[in-house]
Structures are given as C-alpha cells and as structure tokens.
Amino acid sequence: MFTLWQRAEAPLSLAVGDRVDYSATTLEAGRRTTELVRVQCVADGPAGWQLEILPLEATRRGLAPRPGEGLRLVLSHDVSRREGDLAGLVSRVVQWSGGRGRDLDPAQWRDDPLAASLLDADFRPDAVTSQGETTRVVEGRDLLCRQFTLVAADTVRITLPRGEMVQVHRREISAAVHPGVPFLGLAFAAERSETSATVIPAGRRSPPPPTQKVETMELVGYGRDAEPALNGS
C-alpha cells in the first residue's frame, strides 16, 4: 500500500490509533489468492511510529487479527517528508509467528514477502492521469473519492546469438483515495503488471509467452481505535 507514499495525490496521514483493513486479491498464472490484512499505528516515540501489519481472519464478531502472527516495525517520522527510500526509513522489524517475535536484520526483512510488498515503493510513473470522482461504500459510509492512474513502462534489450530480444514491462496503478481514510487515504487500488517480448529478426526463435499479474486492494474497514495485537517488545 505504501507504493504511493511519495505521490501528492495520496493524502498521507499517520497517528496513533489509525487502522485500515484491506481485502487483497492476486491473479497470476491462472491462480487467484485472497487475503485480509490490517495496518495499524499503535505507538509513537523518538525513533518513530510503531506499526503493526496483521493477517486477519473472519470471526463471528467480525474481522480479527490472527493470534500471534504479523509484523511490527518502527517507521521514522521523516516519512512525512515523502523523500528518499521508504525501506531506509525503517529502523526495526520484528516478525511474529506462533506467538513469538524475533528481530529481523535488513537482509532478512527485505526478503520477507509481507514486509517487502508493504515497502515496495520504487515506482516512478511516466504518466499520471486524473480519473474524476467516484463513491465507494465502506462499512455503510459513503466515501466520495478522487481517482487517478499511474503508468510506467520499461524496455530491455537482450543480445542473442544472431538476433536480439526486446522485452517490455508495463506497470499500471489505479487508485481511489479519500482524506478521511488513515495512512494514504486508499479506498481502492489495483495494480496491473505485464511483460511481453519480441525477437528481432522474427522467426529465428520464439519469444517467451507474455506474463500478467493483477493485484487489487479494497478497503473493508478503518478507524482510529487500533490497539496493539503483538504483545512484547
């Protein structure tokens, strides 16, 4: 979700008690996976904000954190300047599993799927387009959201025996934001990544088939009532 942290279009806001719950779906290679995740701010100190990223599960009383599972990280107050490397603003990451927490060094948490996806902020669009306004309903509340789309494309040329392969990677992010939603105001976000290739001259060798990945995040709840879920230091 913090891919958009440097974008002025996303209304960055962070305070103790802030909570956002998302349903995240990934479509790739014909497979569909869905998970529920919560991001919440539970403390503020000299080193920065203390965040928890928690997998959620449905209970009779609604969504609740999976006991003893998730990540806790300390994020520098410098994040409000929207400058630099977001991962570099993280001073500590604690991974919780089975009710126990262990500190991860930078090499470890950069390889952790949850932490890596959260802090994946290396996105510099070639074009930004406003898409007007739309209303999204979250927990019975009507949110009039601003919409925008970011697009970036990279071309890589690979030298082959007797030819060349040209690979194009296109990445598109669409988002709907509302200033009343904590963190980055995200009520909805969708990212589409596609990679295709051609071989020059044609006919000498078949290019690899195109690949496509679609990820969506839909806000299913938010508030300013967050309480720590990962016990311990």
C-alpha positions as a Markdown table, in Angstrom:
| # | Residue | x | y | z |
|---|---|---|---|---|
| 1 | Met | 0.0 | 0.0 | 0.0 |
| 2 | Phe | 2.9 | 2.3 | 0.6 |
| 3 | Thr | 3.9 | 2.2 | -3.1 |
| 4 | Leu | 2.1 | 5.6 | -3.4 |
| 5 | Trp | 3.7 | 7.2 | -0.3 |
| 6 | Gln | 5.6 | 9.8 | -2.4 |
| 7 | Arg | 2.6 | 10.8 | -4.6 |
| 8 | Ala | 0.9 | 14.1 | -3.7 |
| 9 | Glu | -2.3 | 12.6 | -5.0 |
| 10 | Ala | -2.4 | 10.3 | -1.9 |
| 11 | Pro | -3.3 | 12.2 | 1.3 |
| 12 | Leu | -0.6 | 10.9 | 3.7 |
| 13 | Ser | -1.8 | 10.9 | 7.4 |
| 14 | Leu | -0.5 | 8.9 | 10.3 |
| 15 | Ala | -1.4 | 9.0 | 14.0 |
| 16 | Val | -1.5 | 6.6 | 17.0 |
| 17 | Gly | -4.7 | 4.6 | 16.8 |
| 18 | Asp | -5.1 | 4.7 | 13.0 |
| 19 | Arg | -6.2 | 1.4 | 11.5 |
| 20 | Val | -7.0 | 0.3 | 7.9 |
| 21 | Asp | -8.3 | -3.2 | 6.9 |
| 22 | Tyr | -8.0 | -4.4 | 3.3 |
| 23 | Ser | -9.1 | -7.4 | 1.2 |
| 24 | Ala | -6.2 | -8.1 | -1.1 |
| 25 | Thr | -6.5 | -10.3 | -4.2 |
| 26 | Thr | -3.8 | -11.5 | -6.6 |
| 27 | Leu | -4.4 | -13.0 | -10.0 |
| 28 | Glu | -1.4 | -14.6 | -11.6 |
| 29 | Ala | -0.8 | -17.6 | -14.0 |
| 30 | Gly | -4.5 | -18.5 | -13.7 |
| 31 | Arg | -4.4 | -18.7 | -9.9 |
| 32 | Arg | -6.4 | -16.4 | -7.6 |
| 33 | Thr | -5.4 | -15.8 | -4.0 |
| 34 | Thr | -7.2 | -13.5 | -1.4 |
| 35 | Glu | -6.1 | -12.4 | 2.0 |
| 36 | Leu | -7.2 | -10.0 | 4.6 |
| 37 | Val | -4.7 | -7.6 | 6.2 |
| 38 | Arg | -4.6 | -4.8 | 8.8 |
| 39 | Val | -2.1 | -2.0 | 9.0 |
| 40 | Gln | -2.3 | 0.0 | 12.3 |
| 41 | Cys | -0.3 | 2.5 | 14.2 |
| 42 | Val | 0.0 | 1.6 | 17.9 |
| 43 | Ala | 2.7 | 3.9 | 19.4 |
| 44 | Asp | 4.8 | 6.9 | 18.7 |
| 45 | Gly | 8.3 | 7.6 | 20.2 |
| 46 | Pro | 11.6 | 9.2 | 19.5 |
| 47 | Ala | 12.6 | 6.6 | 16.9 |
| 48 | Gly | 9.3 | 7.0 | 15.0 |
| 49 | Trp | 5.9 | 5.4 | 14.7 |
| 50 | Gln | 5.4 | 1.8 | 15.6 |
| 51 | Leu | 3.2 | 0.0 | 13.1 |
| 52 | Glu | 1.7 | -3.5 | 13.1 |
| 53 | Ile | 0.9 | -5.4 | 9.9 |
| 54 | Leu | -1.5 | -8.2 | 10.8 |
| 55 | Pro | -3.2 | -11.0 | 8.8 |
| 56 | Leu | -6.9 | -11.0 | 9.6 |
| 57 | Glu | -9.4 | -13.8 | 9.9 |
| 58 | Ala | -13.2 | -13.7 | 9.9 |
| 59 | Thr | -14.9 | -14.4 | 13.2 |
| 60 | Arg | -18.5 | -14.3 | 14.4 |
| 61 | Arg | -17.8 | -10.8 | 15.7 |
| 62 | Gly | -16.1 | -9.6 | 12.5 |
| 63 | Leu | -12.5 | -9.4 | 11.4 |
| 64 | Ala | -9.9 | -10.0 | 14.0 |
| 65 | Pro | -6.0 | -10.4 | 13.9 |
| 66 | Arg | -4.7 | -13.9 | 13.6 |
| 67 | Pro | -3.3 | -14.5 | 17.1 |
| 68 | Gly | 0.4 | -14.2 | 17.4 |
| 69 | Glu | 1.0 | -13.5 | 13.7 |
| 70 | Gly | 2.3 | -10.5 | 11.8 |
| 71 | Leu | 5.0 | -7.8 | 11.7 |
| 72 | Arg | 5.9 | -4.9 | 13.9 |
| 73 | Leu | 8.1 | -2.2 | 12.5 |
| 74 | Val | 9.4 | 1.2 | 13.5 |
| 75 | Leu | 9.0 | 3.9 | 10.8 |
| 76 | Ser | 10.8 | 7.2 | 11.0 |
| 77 | His | 8.9 | 10.5 | 11.3 |
| 78 | Asp | 10.8 | 11.5 | 8.2 |
| 79 | Val | 8.2 | 9.5 | 6.1 |
| 80 | Ser | 6.1 | 12.7 | 6.2 |
| 81 | Arg | 8.6 | 14.4 | 4.0 |
| 82 | Arg | 7.9 | 11.9 | 1.2 |
| 83 | Glu | 11.6 | 11.8 | 0.2 |
| 84 | Gly | 14.2 | 9.0 | -0.1 |
| 85 | Asp | 13.9 | 5.3 | 0.2 |
| 86 | Leu | 11.0 | 4.1 | 2.3 |
| 87 | Ala | 12.7 | 0.9 | 3.3 |
| 88 | Gly | 15.6 | 3.1 | 4.6 |
| 89 | Leu | 13.2 | 4.8 | 7.0 |
| 90 | Val | 12.5 | 1.6 | 8.8 |
| 91 | Ser | 14.8 | 1.2 | 11.8 |
| 92 | Arg | 13.4 | -2.1 | 13.2 |
| 93 | Val | 11.3 | -5.0 | 12.1 |
| 94 | Val | 10.0 | -7.8 | 14.4 |
| 95 | Gln | 8.4 | -10.9 | 12.8 |
| 96 | Trp | 5.8 | -12.6 | 14.9 |
| 97 | Ser | 4.9 | -16.3 | 14.4 |
| 98 | Gly | 3.3 | -18.7 | 16.8 |
| 99 | Gly | 3.1 | -16.0 | 19.4 |
| 100 | Arg | 6.8 | -15.3 | 19.4 |
| 101 | Gly | 8.6 | -12.3 | 18.0 |
| 102 | Arg | 12.1 | -12.2 | 16.6 |
| 103 | Asp | 14.1 | -9.2 | 15.2 |
| 104 | Leu | 14.9 | -9.4 | 11.5 |
| 105 | Asp | 18.1 | -7.7 | 10.2 |
| 106 | Pro | 17.6 | -5.7 | 6.9 |
| 107 | Ala | 18.6 | -8.6 | 4.7 |
| 108 | Gln | 16.0 | -10.8 | 6.3 |
| 109 | Trp | 13.1 | -8.5 | 6.3 |
| 110 | Arg | 13.7 | -7.3 | 2.7 |
| 111 | Asp | 13.2 | -11.0 | 1.8 |
| 112 | Asp | 10.1 | -11.3 | 3.9 |
| 113 | Pro | 7.0 | -11.3 | 1.5 |
| 114 | Leu | 4.8 | -9.2 | 3.7 |
| 115 | Ala | 7.5 | -6.6 | 4.6 |
| 116 | Ala | 8.8 | -6.5 | 1.0 |
| 117 | Ser | 5.4 | -6.0 | -0.5 |
| 118 | Leu | 4.5 | -3.3 | 2.1 |
| 119 | Leu | 7.7 | -1.3 | 1.5 |
| 120 | Asp | 7.8 | -1.7 | -2.3 |
| 121 | Ala | 7.9 | 2.0 | -3.1 |
| 122 | Asp | 10.2 | 2.0 | -6.1 |
| 123 | Phe | 7.7 | 3.2 | -8.7 |
| 124 | Arg | 8.3 | 6.2 | -10.9 |
| 125 | Pro | 5.4 | 6.7 | -13.4 |
| 126 | Asp | 5.8 | 8.0 | -16.9 |
| 127 | Ala | 2.3 | 9.4 | -16.8 |
| 128 | Val | -0.3 | 10.4 | -14.2 |
| 129 | Thr | -4.0 | 10.8 | -15.2 |
| 130 | Ser | -6.9 | 12.1 | -13.1 |
| 131 | Gln | -10.0 | 9.9 | -13.5 |
| 132 | Gly | -12.5 | 12.1 | -11.7 |
| 133 | Glu | -14.5 | 11.1 | -8.7 |
| 134 | Thr | -16.4 | 8.0 | -7.6 |
| 135 | Thr | -18.3 | 7.0 | -4.5 |
| 136 | Arg | -17.3 | 3.9 | -2.6 |
| 137 | Val | -19.2 | 2.4 | 0.3 |
| 138 | Val | -17.2 | 1.1 | 3.3 |
| 139 | Glu | -18.9 | -0.1 | 6.5 |
| 140 | Gly | -22.1 | 1.7 | 5.4 |
| 141 | Arg | -20.2 | 5.0 | 4.9 |
| 142 | Asp | -20.3 | 6.8 | 1.5 |
| 143 | Leu | -16.8 | 8.0 | 0.6 |
| 144 | Leu | -16.5 | 10.4 | -2.3 |
| 145 | Cys | -13.1 | 9.5 | -3.7 |
| 146 | Arg | -10.7 | 11.1 | -6.1 |
| 147 | Gln | -9.4 | 8.7 | -8.7 |
| 148 | Phe | -6.0 | 8.7 | -10.6 |
| 149 | Thr | -3.9 | 6.3 | -12.7 |
| 150 | Leu | -0.1 | 6.0 | -12.8 |
| 151 | Val | 1.6 | 4.2 | -15.8 |
| 152 | Ala | 5.2 | 3.3 | -16.3 |
| 153 | Ala | 6.9 | 1.2 | -19.0 |
| 154 | Asp | 10.5 | -0.2 | -19.2 |
| 155 | Thr | 12.2 | -1.6 | -22.2 |
| 156 | Val | 15.1 | -4.0 | -22.0 |
| 157 | Arg | 17.2 | -5.3 | -25.0 |
| 158 | Ile | 18.9 | -8.6 | -24.7 |
| 159 | Thr | 21.5 | -9.7 | -27.2 |
| 160 | Leu | 21.0 | -13.2 | -28.5 |
| 161 | Pro | 23.0 | -15.3 | -30.9 |
| 162 | Arg | 22.1 | -14.0 | -34.3 |
| 163 | Gly | 19.5 | -11.6 | -33.0 |
| 164 | Glu | 18.0 | -9.5 | -30.2 |
| 165 | Met | 15.1 | -9.9 | -27.8 |
| 166 | Val | 13.2 | -6.7 | -26.8 |
| 167 | Gln | 11.3 | -7.1 | -23.5 |
| 168 | Val | 8.7 | -4.5 | -22.4 |
| 169 | His | 7.4 | -4.4 | -18.9 |
| 170 | Arg | 4.3 | -2.2 | -18.3 |
| 171 | Arg | 3.0 | -1.4 | -14.8 |
| 172 | Glu | -0.2 | 0.5 | -14.2 |
| 173 | Ile | -1.7 | 1.5 | -10.8 |
| 174 | Ser | -5.2 | 2.8 | -10.4 |
| 175 | Ala | -6.3 | 4.2 | -7.0 |
| 176 | Ala | -9.3 | 5.8 | -5.3 |
| 177 | Val | -8.4 | 8.0 | -2.3 |
| 178 | His | -10.4 | 9.8 | 0.4 |
| 179 | Pro | -8.8 | 12.1 | 3.0 |
| 180 | Gly | -10.8 | 10.5 | 5.9 |
| 181 | Val | -9.0 | 7.2 | 5.4 |
| 182 | Pro | -5.8 | 6.8 | 7.5 |
| 183 | Phe | -2.3 | 6.3 | 6.1 |
| 184 | Leu | -2.6 | 7.0 | 2.4 |
| 185 | Gly | -6.4 | 7.5 | 2.0 |
| 186 | Leu | -6.7 | 4.4 | -0.1 |
| 187 | Ala | -10.2 | 3.2 | -0.5 |
| 188 | Phe | -9.3 | 1.0 | -3.5 |
| 189 | Ala | -6.1 | 0.3 | -5.5 |
| 190 | Ala | -5.4 | -2.0 | -8.5 |
| 191 | Glu | -2.0 | -2.8 | -10.0 |
| 192 | Arg | -1.5 | -4.5 | -13.3 |
| 193 | Ser | 1.9 | -5.7 | -14.4 |
| 194 | Glu | 2.5 | -7.2 | -17.9 |
| 195 | Thr | 5.7 | -8.3 | -19.5 |
| 196 | Ser | 5.9 | -9.2 | -23.2 |
| 197 | Ala | 8.8 | -9.8 | -25.6 |
| 198 | Thr | 9.6 | -9.9 | -29.3 |
| 199 | Val | 12.6 | -11.3 | -31.1 |
| 200 | Ile | 14.4 | -9.5 | -33.9 |
| 201 | Pro | 14.6 | -10.7 | -36.6 |
| 202 | Ala | 11.4 | -12.6 | -36.3 |
| 203 | Gly | 11.2 | -16.3 | -36.9 |
| 204 | Arg | 14.6 | -17.3 | -35.8 |
| 205 | Arg | 13.5 | -18.0 | -32.2 |
| 206 | Ser | 10.2 | -17.9 | -30.4 |
| 207 | Pro | 9.9 | -15.3 | -27.6 |
| 208 | Pro | 8.7 | -16.3 | -24.1 |
| 209 | Pro | 5.0 | -16.1 | -23.6 |
| 210 | Pro | 3.7 | -12.8 | -22.1 |
| 211 | Thr | 3.1 | -12.8 | -18.3 |
| 212 | Gln | 0.5 | -10.8 | -16.5 |
| 213 | Lys | -0.3 | -10.1 | -12.8 |
| 214 | Val | -3.2 | -8.2 | -11.3 |
| 215 | Glu | -3.4 | -7.2 | -7.6 |
| 216 | Thr | -6.2 | -5.4 | -6.0 |
| 217 | Met | -6.8 | -3.9 | -2.5 |
| 218 | Glu | -10.2 | -3.0 | -1.4 |
| 219 | Leu | -10.8 | -1.1 | 1.9 |
| 220 | Val | -13.2 | -3.1 | 4.1 |
| 221 | Gly | -12.8 | -1.2 | 7.3 |
| 222 | Tyr | -11.0 | 1.7 | 9.0 |
| 223 | Gly | -10.9 | 3.7 | 12.2 |
| 224 | Arg | -8.9 | 5.3 | 14.9 |
| 225 | Asp | -9.4 | 2.6 | 17.5 |
| 226 | Ala | -6.3 | 0.5 | 17.0 |
| 227 | Glu | -4.9 | -1.4 | 19.9 |
| 228 | Pro | -1.6 | -3.4 | 20.0 |
| 229 | Ala | -2.1 | -7.0 | 18.9 |
| 230 | Leu | 1.5 | -8.2 | 19.1 |
| 231 | Asn | 2.5 | -8.5 | 22.8 |
| 232 | Gly | 6.1 | -7.9 | 23.9 |
| 233 | Ser | 8.9 | -5.6 | 23.0 |
